[in-house]
Amino acid sequence: MPEQAATLTSQQKTTSRRPAGTLYRGREGMWSWVLHRITGVAIFFFLLVHILDTALVRVSPEAYNAVISSYQTPIMGLGEVALVAAIVFHAFNGLRIILIDFWNAKYQKVMFYVVIALWIITMLGFAPRHLINVFSE
């Protein structure tokens, strides 16, 4: 009976650290994993659409031109910013994962914040300039 009490106490300690309603503790490693998967799937679907719309050139050049002209809207310009944001985060986080695998995992929290800082700096350099081009036409 005392063993069960000790087990319950240790289980209560681990579950009390979790945010309510989640399986994980919500630390940087988990959020990095989630964002990496989301950006990876988003990039995959962009590449799929890109291959399909480029393939239209062989089927019907008129259809290709119609699709490309629909891409030259402000909404698609915002989508391009989102795409670049996903690619930049995925790339920087991929480098972080490589460093964790080959270097030392104890610095993963710091490296996560470095990835976020680099992502913000890169996006601050890209987004305003791109949006000026999108909305000036």
DSSP file with accessible surface (Angstrom, degrees, kcal/mol):
  #  RESIDUE AA STRUCTURE BP1 BP2  ACC     N-H-->O    O-->H-N    N-H-->O    O-->H-N    TCO  KAPPA ALPHA  PHI   PSI    X-CA   Y-CA   Z-CA
    1    1 A M     >        0   0  170      0, 0.0     4,-1.8     0, 0.0     3,-0.2   0.000 360.0 360.0 360.0 -42.7    0.0    0.0    0.0
    2    2 A P  H  >  +     0   0  108      0, 0.0     4,-2.2     0, 0.0     5,-0.2   0.846 360.0  57.5 -62.1 -30.3    2.8    2.6    0.7
    3    3 A E  H  > S+     0   0  159      2,-0.2     4,-2.4     1,-0.2     5,-0.2   0.906 105.3  49.7 -65.4 -39.5    4.2    1.8   -2.7
    4    4 A Q  H  > S+     0   0  125      2,-0.2     4,-2.8     1,-0.2    -1,-0.2   0.897 109.6  51.1 -65.1 -39.1    0.9    2.8   -4.4
    5    5 A A  H  X S+     0   0   51     -4,-1.8     4,-2.4     2,-0.2    -1,-0.2   0.910 110.5  48.9 -64.0 -40.7    0.8    6.0   -2.4
    6    6 A A  H  X S+     0   0   61     -4,-2.2     4,-2.3     2,-0.2    -2,-0.2   0.904 112.0  49.3 -65.8 -39.4    4.4    6.8   -3.5
    7    7 A T  H  X S+     0   0   71     -4,-2.4     4,-2.4     2,-0.2    -2,-0.2   0.933 111.5  48.5 -65.2 -44.2    3.4    6.0   -7.1
    8    8 A L  H  X S+     0   0   94     -4,-2.8     4,-2.7     1,-0.2    -2,-0.2   0.915 110.4  51.9 -62.4 -40.1    0.3    8.2   -6.9
    9    9 A T  H  X S+     0   0   64     -4,-2.4     4,-2.0     1,-0.2    -1,-0.2   0.925 110.8  46.7 -63.6 -42.8    2.4   11.0   -5.4
   10   10 A S  H  X S+     0   0   62     -4,-2.3     4,-1.8     2,-0.2    -1,-0.2   0.884 113.1  50.0 -68.5 -35.3    4.9   10.9   -8.2
   11   11 A Q  H  X S+     0   0  101     -4,-2.4     4,-2.5     2,-0.2     5,-0.2   0.911 109.5  51.2 -67.1 -40.0    2.2   10.8  -10.8
   12   12 A Q  H  X S+     0   0  122     -4,-2.7     4,-1.9     1,-0.2    -2,-0.2   0.889 108.0  53.1 -64.4 -36.5    0.5   13.7   -9.3
   13   13 A K  H  X S+     0   0  126     -4,-2.0     4,-0.6    -5,-0.2    -1,-0.2   0.914 111.8  44.3 -65.2 -42.5    3.8   15.7   -9.4
   14   14 A T  H >< S+     0   0   54     -4,-1.8     3,-0.5     1,-0.2     4,-0.4   0.885 115.6  46.8 -72.5 -36.4    4.3   15.0  -13.1
   15   15 A T  H >< S+     0   0   70     -4,-2.5     3,-0.9     1,-0.2    -1,-0.2   0.801 103.0  63.4 -75.9 -24.7    0.7   15.8  -14.0
   16   16 A S  H 3< S+     0   0   90     -4,-1.9    -1,-0.2     1,-0.2    -2,-0.2   0.744  97.0  58.4 -72.5 -17.9    0.6   19.0  -12.0
   17   17 A R  T << S+     0   0  155     -4,-0.6    -1,-0.2    -3,-0.5    -2,-0.2   0.643  89.5  90.7 -82.2 -17.6    3.3   20.5  -14.2
   18   18 A R  S <  S-     0   0   97     -3,-0.9     7,-0.2    -4,-0.4     3,-0.1  -0.588  85.7-110.6 -79.6 143.8    1.2   20.1  -17.3
   19   19 A P    >   -     0   0   62      0, 0.0     3,-1.5     0, 0.0    -1,-0.1  -0.403  52.1 -84.8 -65.2 150.6   -1.1   22.9  -18.5
   20   20 A A  T 3  S+     0   0  105      1,-0.2     3,-0.1    -4,-0.1    -4,-0.0  -0.296 110.5  12.6 -61.6 133.4   -4.7   21.8  -18.2
   21   21 A G  T 3  S+     0   0   89      1,-0.2     2,-0.3    -3,-0.1    -1,-0.2   0.596 102.9 107.5  81.3  11.2   -6.1   19.8  -21.1
   22   22 A T    <   -     0   0   68     -3,-1.5    -1,-0.2     1,-0.1    -4,-0.0  -0.886  60.9-146.9-122.2 156.9   -2.8   19.0  -22.8
   23   23 A L  S    S+     0   0  124     -2,-0.3     2,-0.2    -3,-0.1    -1,-0.1   0.813  85.0  53.5 -84.8 -32.9   -0.7   15.9  -23.1
   24   24 A Y  S    S-     0   0  123      1,-0.1    -2,-0.1    -6,-0.0     0, 0.0  -0.508  86.0-117.1-101.6 170.0    2.6   17.8  -23.1
   25   25 A R        -     0   0  128     -7,-0.2    -1,-0.1    -2,-0.2    -3,-0.0   0.564  46.2-120.8 -83.4 -11.6    4.1   20.2  -20.7
   26   26 A G        +     0   0   24      1,-0.1     2,-0.0    -8,-0.1    -1,-0.0   0.775  56.9 152.7  80.5  25.7    4.2   23.0  -23.3
   27   27 A R     >  -     0   0  135      1,-0.1     4,-2.0     4,-0.0     3,-0.4  -0.229  62.3 -91.3 -82.3 177.6    8.0   23.6  -23.1
   28   28 A E  H  > S+     0   0   23      1,-0.2     4,-2.6     2,-0.2     5,-0.2   0.850 122.8  57.4 -60.0 -38.3   10.1   25.0  -26.0
   29   29 A G  H  > S+     0   0   23      2,-0.2     4,-2.0     1,-0.2    -1,-0.2   0.906 108.2  46.4 -61.7 -40.9   10.9   21.5  -27.4
   30   30 A M  H  > S+     0   0   38     -3,-0.4     4,-2.7     2,-0.2    -2,-0.2   0.938 114.1  46.7 -67.7 -45.5    7.2   20.6  -27.8
   31   31 A W  H  X S+     0   0  129     -4,-2.0     4,-2.7     1,-0.2     5,-0.2   0.886 111.5  52.3 -66.5 -35.5    6.3   24.0  -29.5
   32   32 A S  H  X S+     0   0    0     -4,-2.6     4,-2.3    -5,-0.2    -1,-0.2   0.923 110.5  48.3 -63.0 -43.4    9.4   23.7  -31.7
   33   33 A W  H  X S+     0   0  126     -4,-2.0     4,-2.2    -5,-0.2    -2,-0.2   0.937 113.2  47.3 -62.2 -46.8    8.2   20.2  -32.8
   34   34 A V  H  X S+     0   0   38     -4,-2.7     4,-2.6     1,-0.2     5,-0.2   0.946 114.4  45.6 -62.5 -48.8    4.7   21.3  -33.4
   35   35 A L  H  X S+     0   0   67     -4,-2.7     4,-2.7     1,-0.2     5,-0.3   0.874 110.7  54.3 -64.2 -35.8    5.7   24.4  -35.4
   36   36 A H  H  X S+     0   0   25     -4,-2.3     4,-2.1    -5,-0.2    -1,-0.2   0.914 111.5  44.6 -64.4 -42.1    8.3   22.4  -37.4
   37   37 A R  H  X S+     0   0  115     -4,-2.2     4,-2.4     2,-0.2     5,-0.2   0.918 113.8  49.1 -68.1 -43.5    5.6   19.9  -38.4
   38   38 A I  H  X S+     0   0  101     -4,-2.6     4,-2.4     1,-0.2    -2,-0.2   0.943 114.1  45.0 -62.5 -46.7    3.0   22.6  -39.3
   39   39 A T  H  X S+     0   0   15     -4,-2.7     4,-2.6     1,-0.2     5,-0.2   0.890 111.8  53.7 -66.7 -35.8    5.5   24.5  -41.4
   40   40 A G  H  X S+     0   0   23     -4,-2.1     4,-2.3    -5,-0.3    -1,-0.2   0.927 110.9  45.1 -63.0 -43.9    6.7   21.3  -43.1
   41   41 A V  H  X S+     0   0   81     -4,-2.4     4,-2.5     2,-0.2     5,-0.2   0.916 112.9  51.2 -66.8 -41.3    3.2   20.3  -44.1
   42   42 A A  H  X S+     0   0   50     -4,-2.4     4,-2.2    -5,-0.2    -2,-0.2   0.923 111.1  47.7 -62.4 -42.5    2.4   23.9  -45.3
   43   43 A I  H  X S+     0   0   29     -4,-2.6     4,-2.6     2,-0.2    -1,-0.2   0.906 109.9  53.9 -65.5 -39.4    5.6   23.9  -47.4
   44   44 A F  H  X S+     0   0  122     -4,-2.3     4,-2.3     1,-0.2    -2,-0.2   0.940 109.7  46.4 -59.2 -47.6    4.7   20.5  -48.8
   45   45 A F  H  X S+     0   0  111     -4,-2.5     4,-2.5     1,-0.2     5,-0.2   0.886 110.7  53.0 -67.0 -34.8    1.2   21.6  -49.9
   46   46 A F  H  X S+     0   0   80     -4,-2.2     4,-2.9    -5,-0.2    -1,-0.2   0.945 109.8  48.5 -61.6 -45.8    2.7   24.8  -51.5
   47   47 A L  H  X S+     0   0   83     -4,-2.6     4,-2.6     2,-0.2    -2,-0.2   0.895 110.1  52.1 -63.1 -37.5    5.1   22.7  -53.5
   48   48 A L  H  X S+     0   0   76     -4,-2.3     4,-2.3     2,-0.2    -1,-0.2   0.954 113.0  43.4 -61.9 -48.5    2.3   20.4  -54.6
   49   49 A V  H  X S+     0   0   72     -4,-2.5     4,-3.0     1,-0.2     5,-0.3   0.909 112.9  53.7 -64.0 -39.8    0.2   23.4  -55.8
   50   50 A H  H  X S+     0   0   88     -4,-2.9     4,-2.1    -5,-0.2    -1,-0.2   0.914 109.7  46.7 -62.5 -43.1    3.3   25.0  -57.4
   51   51 A I  H  X S+     0   0  110     -4,-2.6     4,-2.0     2,-0.2    -1,-0.2   0.920 114.0  48.9 -65.0 -42.2    4.1   21.8  -59.4
   52   52 A L  H  X S+     0   0  107     -4,-2.3     4,-0.8    -5,-0.2    -2,-0.2   0.922 112.8  45.5 -66.0 -44.4    0.4   21.5  -60.5
   53   53 A D  H  < S+     0   0   12     -4,-3.0     3,-0.5     1,-0.2     4,-0.3   0.868 112.9  50.8 -71.1 -30.2    0.1   25.1  -61.6
   54   54 A T  H >< S+     0   0   61     -4,-2.1     3,-1.4    -5,-0.3     4,-0.3   0.873 103.9  59.2 -71.0 -33.0    3.4   24.9  -63.5
   55   55 A A  H >X S+     0   0   52     -4,-2.0     3,-1.1     1,-0.3     4,-0.9   0.728  87.9  76.2 -67.7 -19.8    2.3   21.8  -65.2
   56   56 A L  H 3X S+     0   0   49     -4,-0.8     4,-3.2    -3,-0.5     8,-0.4   0.761  78.6  73.5 -60.9 -25.1   -0.6   23.7  -66.6
   57   57 A V  H <4 S+     0   0   66     -3,-1.4    -1,-0.2    -4,-0.3    -2,-0.2   0.885  99.2  44.5 -57.9 -37.2    1.8   25.3  -69.1
   58   58 A R  H <4 S+     0   0  223     -3,-1.1    -1,-0.2    -4,-0.3    -2,-0.2   0.811 118.3  43.3 -78.4 -28.9    1.9   22.0  -71.0
   59   59 A V  H  < S-     0   0  119     -4,-0.9    -2,-0.2     1,-0.2    -3,-0.1   0.945 136.1 -11.7 -80.5 -52.8   -1.8   21.4  -70.9
   60   60 A S     X  -     0   0   33     -4,-3.2     4,-2.3     1,-0.1    -1,-0.2  -0.818  49.3-160.9-154.5 108.0   -3.1   24.9  -71.7
   61   61 A P  H  > S+     0   0   69      0, 0.0     4,-2.6     0, 0.0     5,-0.2   0.850  97.5  56.4 -59.0 -32.1   -1.0   28.1  -71.8
   62   62 A E  H  > S+     0   0  138      2,-0.2     4,-2.1     1,-0.2     5,-0.1   0.912 107.6  47.1 -65.9 -41.9   -4.2   30.1  -71.5
   63   63 A A  H  > S+     0   0   36     -3,-0.2     4,-2.4     2,-0.2    -1,-0.2   0.908 111.3  52.3 -65.2 -39.4   -5.1   28.3  -68.3
   64   64 A Y  H  X S+     0   0   62     -4,-2.3     4,-2.8    -8,-0.4     5,-0.2   0.940 109.6  48.4 -60.8 -46.9   -1.6   28.8  -67.0
   65   65 A N  H  X S+     0   0  101     -4,-2.6     4,-2.3     1,-0.2    -1,-0.2   0.881 110.8  51.6 -62.6 -37.7   -1.8   32.5  -67.6
   66   66 A A  H  X S+     0   0   58     -4,-2.1     4,-1.5     2,-0.2    -1,-0.2   0.917 111.8  46.1 -65.0 -42.7   -5.2   32.8  -65.9
   67   67 A V  H  X S+     0   0   38     -4,-2.4     4,-0.9     2,-0.2    -2,-0.2   0.937 113.1  49.1 -65.8 -45.5   -3.9   31.0  -62.8
   68   68 A I  H >< S+     0   0   45     -4,-2.8     3,-0.7     1,-0.2     4,-0.5   0.902 109.1  52.6 -63.4 -38.6   -0.7   33.1  -62.7
   69   69 A S  H >< S+     0   0   68     -4,-2.3     3,-1.0     1,-0.3    -1,-0.2   0.851 104.4  56.7 -67.8 -29.5   -2.7   36.3  -63.1
   70   70 A S  H 3< S+     0   0   61     -4,-1.5     3,-0.3     1,-0.2    -1,-0.3   0.734  99.7  61.0 -71.2 -20.0   -4.9   35.3  -60.1
   71   71 A Y  T << S+     0   0   63     -4,-0.9     2,-1.0    -3,-0.7    -1,-0.2   0.628  84.9  79.7 -77.8 -14.0   -1.8   35.0  -58.0
   72   72 A Q  S <  S+     0   0  148     -3,-1.0    -1,-0.2    -4,-0.5    -2,-0.1  -0.285  71.4 109.0 -93.8  53.8   -1.0   38.7  -58.5
   73   73 A T  S  > S-     0   0   56     -2,-1.0     4,-1.9    -3,-0.3     5,-0.1  -0.830  81.4-111.1-121.6 160.5   -3.5   39.9  -55.9
   74   74 A P  H  > S+     0   0   64      0, 0.0     4,-2.1     0, 0.0     5,-0.2   0.867 117.3  56.7 -60.2 -34.2   -2.8   41.4  -52.4
   75   75 A I  H  > S+     0   0  135      1,-0.2     4,-2.0     2,-0.2     5,-0.1   0.923 108.0  46.7 -64.4 -41.6   -4.2   38.3  -50.7
   76   76 A M  H  > S+     0   0   71      2,-0.2     4,-2.2     1,-0.2    -1,-0.2   0.839 107.5  58.2 -68.8 -30.9   -1.7   36.2  -52.5
   77   77 A G  H  X S+     0   0    2     -4,-1.9     4,-1.6     2,-0.2    -2,-0.2   0.906 107.2  46.8 -62.6 -40.6    1.0   38.7  -51.6
   78   78 A L  H  X S+     0   0   89     -4,-2.1     4,-2.2     1,-0.2    -2,-0.2   0.881 109.8  54.5 -66.5 -36.2    0.1   38.1  -47.9
   79   79 A G  H  X S+     0   0   38     -4,-2.0     4,-2.5     1,-0.2    -2,-0.2   0.865 104.4  54.3 -63.7 -35.8    0.2   34.4  -48.6
   80   80 A E  H  X S+     0   0   83     -4,-2.2     4,-2.7     2,-0.2    -1,-0.2   0.885 106.5  51.4 -65.2 -38.0    3.7   34.8  -50.0
   81   81 A V  H  X S+     0   0   24     -4,-1.6     4,-2.6     2,-0.2    -2,-0.2   0.930 110.9  48.2 -62.8 -43.5    4.7   36.4  -46.7
   82   82 A A  H  X S+     0   0   61     -4,-2.2     4,-2.4     2,-0.2    -2,-0.2   0.901 111.3  51.0 -63.6 -39.6    3.2   33.5  -44.8
   83   83 A L  H  X S+     0   0   36     -4,-2.5     4,-2.7     2,-0.2    -2,-0.2   0.940 111.4  46.2 -63.1 -46.7    5.0   31.1  -47.1
   84   84 A V  H  X S+     0   0   39     -4,-2.7     4,-2.9     1,-0.2     5,-0.3   0.912 111.1  53.5 -63.9 -38.7    8.4   32.8  -46.6
   85   85 A A  H  X S+     0   0   17     -4,-2.6     4,-2.4    -5,-0.2     5,-0.2   0.926 110.9  46.5 -60.7 -42.7    7.7   32.9  -42.8
   86   86 A A  H  X S+     0   0   15     -4,-2.4     4,-2.6     2,-0.2    -2,-0.2   0.929 114.0  47.4 -65.9 -43.2    7.1   29.1  -42.9
   87   87 A I  H  X S+     0   0   73     -4,-2.7     4,-2.6     2,-0.2    -2,-0.2   0.928 113.2  47.9 -65.3 -43.9   10.2   28.4  -45.0
   88   88 A V  H  X S+     0   0   22     -4,-2.9     4,-2.7     2,-0.2     5,-0.3   0.940 114.6  45.2 -65.1 -45.8   12.5   30.6  -42.8
   89   89 A F  H  X S+     0   0   11     -4,-2.4     4,-2.9    -5,-0.3     5,-0.3   0.943 113.7  50.1 -62.4 -44.8   11.2   29.1  -39.5
   90   90 A H  H  X S+     0   0   54     -4,-2.6     4,-2.0    -5,-0.2    -2,-0.2   0.903 112.9  47.0 -61.2 -40.0   11.5   25.6  -40.9
   91   91 A A  H  X S+     0   0   52     -4,-2.6     4,-2.1     2,-0.2    -2,-0.2   0.950 115.1  43.6 -67.6 -49.6   15.0   26.2  -42.1
   92   92 A F  H  X S+     0   0   52     -4,-2.7     4,-1.9     1,-0.2    -2,-0.2   0.912 115.9  48.4 -64.0 -40.5   16.3   27.8  -38.9
   93   93 A N  H  X S+     0   0    0     -4,-2.9     4,-2.5    -5,-0.3    -1,-0.2   0.868 107.6  55.9 -69.1 -33.5   14.6   25.2  -36.8
   94   94 A G  H  X S+     0   0   19     -4,-2.0     4,-2.3    -5,-0.3    -1,-0.2   0.912 107.2  49.2 -62.6 -40.3   16.0   22.4  -38.9
   95   95 A L  H  X S+     0   0  103     -4,-2.1     4,-2.5     2,-0.2    -2,-0.2   0.903 109.5  52.9 -64.7 -37.3   19.5   23.7  -38.3
   96   96 A R  H  X S+     0   0   13     -4,-1.9     4,-2.5     2,-0.2    -2,-0.2   0.922 108.3  50.2 -62.6 -41.7   18.7   23.8  -34.6
   97   97 A I  H  X S+     0   0   53     -4,-2.5     4,-2.6     1,-0.2    -2,-0.2   0.915 109.4  50.9 -64.5 -41.2   17.6   20.2  -34.7
   98   98 A I  H  X S+     0   0   88     -4,-2.3     4,-2.3     1,-0.2     5,-0.2   0.930 110.5  49.4 -61.2 -44.5   20.9   19.2  -36.5
   99   99 A L  H  X>S+     0   0   86     -4,-2.5     4,-2.2     1,-0.2     5,-0.6   0.899 110.9  49.7 -62.5 -39.9   22.8   21.0  -33.7
  100  100 A I  H  <5S+     0   0   28     -4,-2.5    -1,-0.2     1,-0.2    -2,-0.2   0.921 112.0  48.9 -64.4 -41.6   20.9   19.2  -31.0
  101  101 A D  H  <5S+     0   0  115     -4,-2.6    -2,-0.2     1,-0.2    -1,-0.2   0.885 125.2  26.9 -65.4 -39.1   21.5   15.9  -32.7
  102  102 A F  H  <5S+     0   0  175     -4,-2.3    -1,-0.2    -5,-0.2    -2,-0.2   0.551 130.4  28.5-104.2  -8.9   25.2   16.4  -33.1
  103  103 A W  T  <5S-     0   0  163     -4,-2.2     2,-0.3    -5,-0.2    -3,-0.2   0.591 112.6 -40.8-117.1 -92.2   26.1   18.8  -30.3
  104  104 A N    > < -     0   0   63     -5,-0.6     3,-1.0     1,-0.1    -3,-0.1  -0.945  29.0-154.9-153.3 126.9   24.3   19.0  -27.0
  105  105 A A  G >  S+     0   0   53     -2,-0.3     3,-1.7     1,-0.2     4,-0.2   0.630  85.3  80.2 -77.3 -13.1   20.6   18.9  -26.2
  106  106 A K  G 3  S+     0   0  147      1,-0.3     3,-0.3     2,-0.1    -1,-0.2   0.720  91.2  52.9 -71.2 -13.9   21.0   20.8  -23.0
  107  107 A Y  G <> S+     0   0   98     -3,-1.0     4,-2.6     1,-0.2    -1,-0.3   0.231  74.8 108.2 -98.9  13.5   21.1   24.1  -25.0
  108  108 A Q  H <> S+     0   0   73     -3,-1.7     4,-2.1     1,-0.2    -1,-0.2   0.862  75.2  54.1 -65.0 -32.4   17.9   23.4  -26.9
  109  109 A K  H  > S+     0   0   97     -3,-0.3     4,-1.8    -4,-0.2    -1,-0.2   0.950 112.2  43.6 -64.7 -46.7   15.9   26.1  -25.0
  110  110 A V  H  > S+     0   0   92      1,-0.2     4,-2.1     2,-0.2    -2,-0.2   0.925 113.1  52.0 -63.7 -43.5   18.4   28.8  -25.8
  111  111 A M  H  X S+     0   0   19     -4,-2.6     4,-2.5     1,-0.2    -1,-0.2   0.853 105.0  56.7 -64.2 -33.5   18.7   27.6  -29.4
  112  112 A F  H  X S+     0   0   20     -4,-2.1     4,-2.3    -5,-0.2    -1,-0.2   0.942 108.8  45.9 -61.6 -44.6   14.9   27.8  -29.7
  113  113 A Y  H  X S+     0   0  120     -4,-1.8     4,-2.4     2,-0.2    -2,-0.2   0.839 110.3  53.8 -69.8 -29.5   14.9   31.4  -28.7
  114  114 A V  H  X S+     0   0   74     -4,-2.1     4,-2.9     2,-0.2     5,-0.2   0.920 108.3  50.4 -66.0 -42.2   17.8   32.1  -31.1
  115  115 A V  H  X S+     0   0    7     -4,-2.5     4,-2.6     2,-0.2    -2,-0.2   0.937 111.2  48.1 -60.1 -45.4   15.7   30.5  -33.9
  116  116 A I  H  X S+     0   0   44     -4,-2.3     4,-2.6     2,-0.2    -2,-0.2   0.925 112.8  48.6 -62.5 -42.7   12.8   32.8  -33.0
  117  117 A A  H  X S+     0   0   46     -4,-2.4     4,-2.6     2,-0.2    -2,-0.2   0.933 113.1  46.6 -64.4 -45.0   15.1   35.9  -32.9
  118  118 A L  H  X S+     0   0   76     -4,-2.9     4,-2.6     2,-0.2    -1,-0.2   0.894 112.0  52.1 -63.4 -38.2   16.6   35.0  -36.3
  119  119 A W  H  X S+     0   0   77     -4,-2.6     4,-2.7    -5,-0.2    -2,-0.2   0.931 110.7  47.2 -63.7 -44.4   13.2   34.4  -37.7
  120  120 A I  H  X S+     0   0   77     -4,-2.6     4,-2.6     2,-0.2     5,-0.2   0.930 112.8  48.7 -63.5 -45.6   11.9   37.8  -36.5
  121  121 A I  H  X S+     0   0  113     -4,-2.6     4,-1.4     2,-0.2    -1,-0.2   0.931 113.6  47.0 -61.2 -44.6   15.0   39.6  -37.8
  122  122 A T  H  X S+     0   0   52     -4,-2.6     4,-1.9     1,-0.2     3,-0.2   0.928 113.7  47.2 -63.8 -43.7   14.7   37.9  -41.2
  123  123 A M  H  X S+     0   0   20     -4,-2.7     4,-2.7     1,-0.2    -1,-0.2   0.863 107.8  55.9 -69.3 -33.6   10.9   38.5  -41.5
  124  124 A L  H  < S+     0   0  121     -4,-2.6    -1,-0.2     1,-0.2    -2,-0.2   0.808 111.1  46.2 -66.3 -28.6   11.4   42.2  -40.5
  125  125 A G  H  < S+     0   0   55     -4,-1.4     4,-0.4    -3,-0.2    -2,-0.2   0.828 123.2  32.9 -78.7 -32.5   13.8   42.5  -43.4
  126  126 A F  H  X S+     0   0   60     -4,-1.9     4,-2.6    -5,-0.1     5,-0.3   0.922 108.6  58.3 -90.7 -51.0   11.6   40.7  -45.9
  127  127 A A  H  X S+     0   0   19     -4,-2.7     4,-3.1     1,-0.2     5,-0.3   0.898 104.9  46.5 -58.4 -49.9    7.9   41.5  -45.0
  128  128 A P  H  > S+     0   0   63      0, 0.0     4,-2.2     0, 0.0    -1,-0.2   0.940 115.8  46.1 -60.7 -43.2    7.9   45.3  -45.3
  129  129 A R  H  > S+     0   0  187     -4,-0.4     4,-1.7     1,-0.2    -2,-0.2   0.921 115.8  45.6 -65.5 -41.9    9.8   45.4  -48.5
  130  130 A H  H  X S+     0   0   32     -4,-2.6     4,-2.3     1,-0.2    -1,-0.2   0.927 112.6  50.1 -67.3 -43.6    7.7   42.6  -50.1
  131  131 A L  H  X S+     0   0   46     -4,-3.1     4,-2.7    -5,-0.3    -1,-0.2   0.838 106.1  56.2 -66.9 -32.9    4.4   44.2  -48.9
  132  132 A I  H  X S+     0   0  114     -4,-2.2     4,-1.3    -5,-0.3    -1,-0.2   0.935 110.4  45.7 -61.0 -43.6    5.4   47.6  -50.3
  133  133 A N  H  X S+     0   0   87     -4,-1.7     4,-0.6     2,-0.2    -2,-0.2   0.891 114.0  49.2 -65.1 -40.2    5.8   45.9  -53.7
  134  134 A V  H >< S+     0   0   26     -4,-2.3     3,-0.6     1,-0.2    -2,-0.2   0.938 117.8  37.2 -66.1 -46.2    2.5   44.0  -53.4
  135  135 A F  H 3< S+     0   0  115     -4,-2.7    -1,-0.2     1,-0.2    -2,-0.2   0.555 105.7  67.4 -89.5  -4.9    0.4   47.0  -52.4
  136  136 A S  H 3<        0   0   85     -4,-1.3    -1,-0.2    -5,-0.2    -2,-0.1   0.647 360.0 360.0 -86.9 -14.3    2.1   49.6  -54.6
  137  137 A E    <<        0   0  197     -3,-0.6    -4,-0.0    -4,-0.6    -3,-0.0  -0.542 360.0 360.0 -91.7 360.0    0.9   48.0  -57.8
